[in-house]
Amino acid sequence: MASSKEYLDFILDQCCGLSARAMMGEYILYYGGKVVGGIYDNRLLVKPTKSAVALLPDAPKELPYDGAKEMLLIEDIEDKELLKKLFEAMYNELPEPKKKK
């Protein structure tokens, strides 16, 4: 099942600084140019960085798709402050985007 544009728009409205790119019916999420997670089957999933796990110790781990690595499911998508804090904390742990040739 592909994710809806309405769900994407809601998530983007929840956190300033997030952007998205469509990929095979789903969306990859970027914060400050770095990949932080994605929207898969209308679920907000983020990379399990140390800071994300520390902020969300009870978050369930789910697979975005078959064969992928587990990610953290963000259940409280209406908590704007939590989302902002989460993405800001994750930012420094994530690798810089690869330079395009």
C-alpha positions, 0 to 999 in steps of 0.5 A: 500500500502506498502512502498518501499525499495527505499523510505526507503533508500532515507530517511536513506541517508538524515539523519545520525543516523537514522535506521529502522525496517520493520514491516508489509510492513512499517518501524519504524524509530529510532534515537539513539535507540528511536522511532521517527516515521515511513514510512507509504505508502511512507510518512515520519511521525514523533511523534508530540513531542513539539519540532517537532510541534515547528519546523514544526508548519504548518505540516499536521497531518495524520494517519499512519494507521486506529486506530493509533494516528496522526503523523506529515507529513514531506513534505520537505524530501530533507532538510537534515539540517531540518531533522537532527535538527528535530531528534536531538530536538525530541531525548530528549523528547522521552522515553528510549527504553524498556529493553529486558528481 
